[in-house]
């Protein structure tokens, strides 16, 4: 596994670079029809099940590969650890919703993203931090979506069925702050920062594409 840094960019605020460089990709994802309907609690329950299965595909191997990366680069343990794993939460949500197993066939957009990400894991593993940045950042807004989902599907307030959407509860601001500080403190090479940013952009686009596929299912 290649972990070579090309040049020291430890003075770079990688979170600021990520925020600026991904802004348009982020806006497209947030303004997509699926996201808007999700926030309003208007997607069918069956589509919510399908979305959770897609997210399980996205998270499962990403988290497994990040764990492997942390073993090689121990400084990354401050960014990703077991407490930030979401795949088990999705399994619990699907079990509570009495849905089918999360290993169902992914939509094409999900399958393509998984292939892309797995190739990165072999060629440029630190770039996976870009995907994790997007997924971790999504928890800032998804806790509010969780409230809409609970109301729409009459789910309990204790988080069963929506634990993935609201993984940290009242600790959300603190968890995001810790993540930002940990990312900023990493001594990343210039090429590494570029790879992380590119992967973050592609991850936002993948999220948009997955939403588009689910809109088509919901309208079908």
KAHUKA-V873136 format. One line per field, one symbol per residue. phi: phi as a letter, one per 20 degrees, with the letter a starting at -180 (. if undefined). Layout:
phi = ???
This chain:
phi = .ecfeebfcfeeeffffffffdgfffffffefgfffffgemdefgfffgfffffffffegfffffffffffecfffffecbffefdgfffgfffffflefffeffffgfffffffgffffgedbgfffffffgfffffffeffffgffffffdlefffnfncfffcfdlfeggfffffffffffefedfgffgfffffffgffgffffffffffffffef
